């Protein structure tokens, strides 16, 4: 079964590549690449959730028409994108995922106690991302690489922030849902259990030690959970 994975702000599809080893072939990781990075580095960046949803939907539509079961995972920006994508899939009359996995993002109605301003000067934005653990030593040690990444991160953050600020309507999706979060993540302090309002089927929530990027330390546990819930 395919597990489509949506990236967090600034990330490329490569962030989920290492999940293939702990999965051992039980699921096929299909990492989605957003424009402006990785395999689509030369493409124009998208700075709204609607643009991202349509881009991913058009990429997946042909595969979903086969009717084969699949799972959907997203972390942070990718988590909200995954939820919105299921809405879009339903509007097109295509089958919902067998299971939706949302990680590291509060539900649409929740007040966000902390958000990263995408208009911050470069040095302040770098400091905010570093505090969350979102920049690798490779990026921090190479200013030219950081210079390439910051515009991508800004576009992604703008899409995420505008989605929270301007969207007023959201309803339940017709698939099972599991939510993951890190207990020390300042971006998800609040009612993560509120995601239960956004599915008409089974809901489960899993907490992990760690901050916003706990998924990189807990990949074995996360992938085992996803395999078991997609069976």
C-alpha positions as CSV (number, residue, x, y, z in Angstrom):
1,X,0.0,0.0,0.0
2,X,1.2,3.5,-0.8
3,X,1.7,6.1,2.0
4,X,1.7,9.6,0.6
5,X,3.8,11.9,2.8
6,X,3.6,15.7,2.7
7,X,6.5,17.8,3.9
8,X,6.8,20.5,6.6
9,X,7.8,24.1,5.8
10,X,11.0,24.3,3.8
11,X,11.4,20.5,3.5
12,X,11.8,18.5,0.4
13,X,10.5,15.0,-0.3
14,X,13.9,13.6,0.9
15,X,12.9,14.0,4.6
16,X,10.9,10.8,4.4
17,X,13.3,8.8,2.4
18,X,14.9,7.2,5.5
19,X,11.5,5.8,6.6
20,X,11.8,3.2,3.9
21,X,14.2,1.1,6.0
22,X,12.1,0.7,9.2
23,X,9.0,0.0,7.1
24,X,10.8,-2.9,5.5
25,X,8.6,-2.9,2.4
26,X,5.3,-3.1,4.4
27,X,4.3,0.3,3.0
28,X,5.6,2.2,-0.1
29,X,6.7,5.7,0.9
30,X,5.5,8.2,-1.8
31,X,7.0,11.5,-0.8
32,X,5.3,14.5,-2.4
33,X,7.5,17.3,-3.7
34,X,6.2,20.8,-3.5
35,X,7.5,23.3,-6.1
36,X,10.6,25.3,-5.4
37,X,12.7,22.6,-3.8
38,X,14.3,19.1,-4.3
39,X,13.3,17.6,-7.6
40,X,11.2,20.7,-8.4
41,X,13.8,23.3,-7.4
42,X,13.4,25.4,-10.6
43,X,9.6,25.6,-10.3
44,X,7.8,28.7,-9.0
45,X,7.2,28.5,-5.2
46,X,3.6,28.5,-4.0
47,X,2.5,30.7,-1.1
48,X,-1.1,29.8,-0.4
49,X,-2.7,26.6,0.8
50,X,-5.1,26.6,-2.1
51,X,-2.3,26.5,-4.6
52,X,-0.5,23.7,-2.7
53,X,-3.7,21.7,-2.5
54,X,-4.4,21.9,-6.2
55,X,-0.8,21.1,-7.1
56,X,-0.8,18.0,-5.0
57,X,-4.3,17.0,-6.0
58,X,-3.4,17.2,-9.7
59,X,-0.3,15.1,-9.1
60,X,-2.2,12.4,-7.3
61,X,-5.5,12.4,-9.1
62,X,-4.6,9.7,-11.7
63,X,-3.3,7.3,-9.0
64,X,-6.3,7.8,-6.8
65,X,-8.6,7.0,-9.7
66,X,-7.4,3.4,-9.6
67,X,-9.3,2.9,-6.3
68,X,-6.3,1.3,-4.6
69,X,-6.2,1.8,-0.8
70,X,-3.7,4.3,0.4
71,X,-2.6,6.3,3.5
72,X,-1.8,10.0,3.9
73,X,0.7,11.6,6.3
74,X,1.7,15.2,6.8
75,X,3.8,17.0,9.5
76,X,3.2,20.6,10.5
77,X,2.3,22.5,7.3
78,X,2.1,19.1,5.7
79,X,-0.4,18.0,8.3
80,X,-2.8,20.8,7.5
81,X,-2.2,20.3,3.8
82,X,-3.1,16.6,4.2
83,X,-6.4,17.3,6.0
84,X,-7.3,19.9,3.3
85,X,-6.3,17.5,0.6
86,X,-8.7,14.9,1.8
87,X,-11.5,17.5,1.6
88,X,-10.4,18.2,-2.0
89,X,-10.3,14.5,-2.9
90,X,-13.9,14.1,-1.6
91,X,-15.1,17.1,-3.6
92,X,-13.8,15.3,-6.7
93,X,-15.7,12.1,-5.8
94,X,-12.5,10.1,-5.3
95,X,-11.8,7.6,-2.5
96,X,-10.6,9.0,0.8
97,X,-7.5,7.5,2.4
98,X,-7.8,4.4,4.5
99,X,-6.2,6.4,7.3
100,X,-5.1,10.1,7.7
101,X,-2.1,10.7,9.9
102,X,-1.7,14.3,11.0
103,X,1.4,15.4,12.9
104,X,2.7,18.5,14.7
105,X,-0.2,21.0,13.9
106,X,-3.2,22.2,15.8
107,X,-6.7,21.7,14.4
108,X,-8.2,24.5,12.3
109,X,-10.4,26.0,15.0
110,X,-7.6,26.2,17.6
111,X,-5.9,29.4,18.7
112,X,-2.2,29.1,17.9
113,X,-0.2,30.2,21.0
114,X,2.9,30.6,18.9
115,X,3.5,31.1,15.2
116,X,6.6,32.0,13.2
117,X,6.2,35.3,11.3
118,X,7.3,34.7,7.7
119,X,8.2,38.4,7.4
120,X,10.9,38.4,10.0
121,X,14.4,39.5,9.0
122,X,16.7,36.7,7.9
123,X,18.7,36.5,11.1
124,X,15.6,36.5,13.3
125,X,13.9,33.9,11.2
126,X,17.0,31.7,11.3
127,X,17.0,32.0,15.1
128,X,13.4,31.0,15.4
129,X,13.9,28.0,13.2
130,X,17.0,27.0,15.0
131,X,15.2,27.2,18.3
132,X,12.6,24.7,17.1
133,X,15.3,22.4,15.7
134,X,14.3,23.0,12.1
135,X,17.8,23.7,10.7
136,X,20.4,21.0,10.3
137,X,24.1,21.6,11.1
138,X,24.7,21.3,7.4
139,X,22.5,24.3,6.7
140,X,23.8,26.3,9.6
141,X,27.4,25.7,8.6
142,X,26.8,26.8,5.0
143,X,25.3,30.3,4.7
144,X,24.9,30.0,1.0
145,X,22.6,26.9,1.5
146,X,20.6,28.9,4.2
147,X,20.2,31.7,1.7
148,X,18.6,29.3,-0.8
149,X,16.3,27.8,1.8
150,X,14.9,30.9,3.5
151,X,12.7,32.0,0.6
152,X,11.2,28.5,0.4
153,X,10.5,28.5,4.1
154,X,9.0,32.0,4.0
155,X,6.6,31.0,1.2
156,X,5.5,27.9,3.2
157,X,5.1,29.8,6.4
158,X,3.0,32.4,4.6
159,X,0.7,29.7,3.3
160,X,0.4,28.1,6.7
161,X,-0.2,31.4,8.6
162,X,-2.7,32.7,6.1
163,X,-4.6,29.4,6.3
164,X,-5.0,29.8,10.0
165,X,-5.9,33.5,9.9
166,X,-8.4,33.6,7.0
167,X,-10.1,30.2,6.9
168,X,-13.4,30.0,8.8
169,X,-15.1,26.7,7.7
170,X,-13.8,23.2,8.1
171,X,-15.7,19.9,8.6
172,X,-15.1,16.2,9.3
173,X,-13.5,14.0,6.7
174,X,-14.7,10.4,6.1
175,X,-11.7,8.4,7.1
176,X,-9.9,7.2,10.3
177,X,-7.5,9.7,11.8
178,X,-4.5,9.5,14.0
179,X,-2.8,12.6,15.4
180,X,0.9,12.7,16.5
181,X,2.5,15.5,18.5
182,X,5.6,16.2,20.7
183,X,5.0,17.0,24.3
184,X,7.6,19.8,24.3
185,X,6.5,21.4,21.0
186,X,5.5,25.1,21.5
187,X,3.6,25.0,18.2
188,X,1.1,22.4,19.4
189,X,0.4,23.6,22.9
190,X,-3.3,23.5,23.2
191,X,-6.2,21.2,22.2
192,X,-4.6,18.6,19.9
193,X,-7.5,16.3,20.8
194,X,-9.7,18.8,19.0
195,X,-8.8,17.1,15.8
196,X,-11.5,14.5,16.8
197,X,-14.0,17.0,15.5
198,X,-12.6,16.7,12.0
199,X,-13.3,13.0,11.3
200,X,-16.6,11.2,11.1
201,X,-14.8,7.9,11.8
202,X,-12.2,6.5,14.3
203,X,-9.9,8.9,16.0
204,X,-6.7,8.3,18.0
205,X,-4.0,10.5,19.4
206,X,-0.3,9.7,20.2
207,X,2.1,11.9,22.3
208,X,5.8,11.6,22.1
209,X,8.7,13.0,24.0
210,X,10.4,15.8,22.0
211,X,9.7,19.1,20.3
212,X,8.4,20.1,16.9
213,X,10.7,17.8,15.0
214,X,10.1,14.7,17.2
215,X,9.3,12.7,14.0
216,X,13.0,12.4,13.2
217,X,13.8,10.8,16.6
218,X,10.6,8.6,16.7
219,X,10.6,7.3,13.1
220,X,10.6,3.6,14.1
221,X,7.6,4.0,16.5
222,X,5.7,6.3,14.1
223,X,6.1,3.9,11.2
224,X,5.1,0.9,13.2
225,X,2.0,2.7,14.3
226,X,1.1,3.6,10.7
227,X,1.7,0.1,9.4
228,X,-0.6,-1.3,12.1
229,X,-3.4,1.2,11.4
230,X,-3.3,0.7,7.7
231,X,-3.8,-3.0,7.8
